[in-house]
């Protein structure tokens, strides 16, 4: 029992300690959420000032800047990242945090622009791909390269808000810059970018994943037996996932006492004929007279 | 050349007139909330407004447009919480209000809001109203509402072009004082959570600057009973 709980119970005698514990548990959850939102706002305000030097190169940022940027992004959701981009654009900067340049300013006339893809990107592998893009989307960045870098960061962010994430959730905590990812995939020897992983590769990996026909049914039974239903470590993990990890909630939110009906356990007797049953019997105690 | 000048002056005229209507709505809002404003301030004619707040080119100069007003005695009484055991002589929870028009016409973000927050905090205003020409960014909204101990509100100029409470379909909303609220709850034997509700970001609630937990009385015209009063709890 925490100090707060004892204080409340001392001030208001007659309060159910379980109710106090549950109320405090929810209050703490809401407070944690508010704290996280304030933290994200602070981080956005910090990241608007990035990079630290105005001559920084967005393709090879200083290690300090890159590290600070990545660690600051840990609690972000994609929507928060969009807010950061918007905030940087309002300041007149490129949306990519590690880029010191100004964002593009297009001709104010016309709300849309046509962009052409690389040669051979059109339908059927001929011609160029054509996209109609809102002007604001283009004006977010200083160049297409920065747009790619920024969007690569965005897809790595976790969709879940930080106060709902689990302790061991790696997603969103190890973010790679586009340059790092390219260097890594080159080191691995395939020299390809991740985005060009072909459909065939993926299909091949799925093909390897087939069920072993050789395993007998007894093996399966053994495996099922190992799947214990009451696993304390797992149930604790489940409780944490559901937000029931508080000690007051270990027994569940509702008291359940199962009482076995002892009379039901006696021997069962076959029904016997009662008087009057041969003429149809009574209907809930009423014997019809007319036959 | 001549034509250019004339289109420019028409533009300036239009913007000035729009801003004049916003300005008057702001004063009506202050009056309805219970701040000390004079009749002349509320009913400023367009010509005088133009003379006072336009730059040499005829465009409005929003840097000059700053208002501060003190609450009237009646408003202070309305905002004084009931005395309790721990607080036998409560102070009214309202104070000087400060209204600022943001001069930037594009991209209002955290920078301007931070400057505004800083100004409100430094001059010890109780409430700040920040009026911009365009929508402000989501982070700026969060920053504006996160000033501890002060209330900062935001309106867009176009929201205040007409005074919504003067529309015939909008009933009269009257804020109840803590004392009146206590009497209402006692008379109907209610807990406050049993009242109907109104959201704190309802347009009229925003106009009146209502806060969570207050109760407003809504007086409607009724065909059968003449007048009909209902109550709303602000959440």
HADDOCK unambig.tbl for C-alpha pairs under 7 A between the chains (distance, minus, plus):
assign (segid A and resid 41 and name CA) (segid B and resid 139 and name CA) 6.60 0.50 0.50
assign (segid A and resid 83 and name CA) (segid B and resid 138 and name CA) 6.79 0.50 0.50
assign (segid A and resid 83 and name CA) (segid B and resid 139 and name CA) 6.62 0.50 0.50
assign (segid A and resid 87 and name CA) (segid B and resid 109 and name CA) 6.22 0.50 0.50
assign (segid A and resid 90 and name CA) (segid B and resid 107 and name CA) 4.90 0.50 0.50
assign (segid A and resid 90 and name CA) (segid B and resid 108 and name CA) 6.88 0.50 0.50
assign (segid A and resid 90 and name CA) (segid B and resid 109 and name CA) 6.25 0.50 0.50
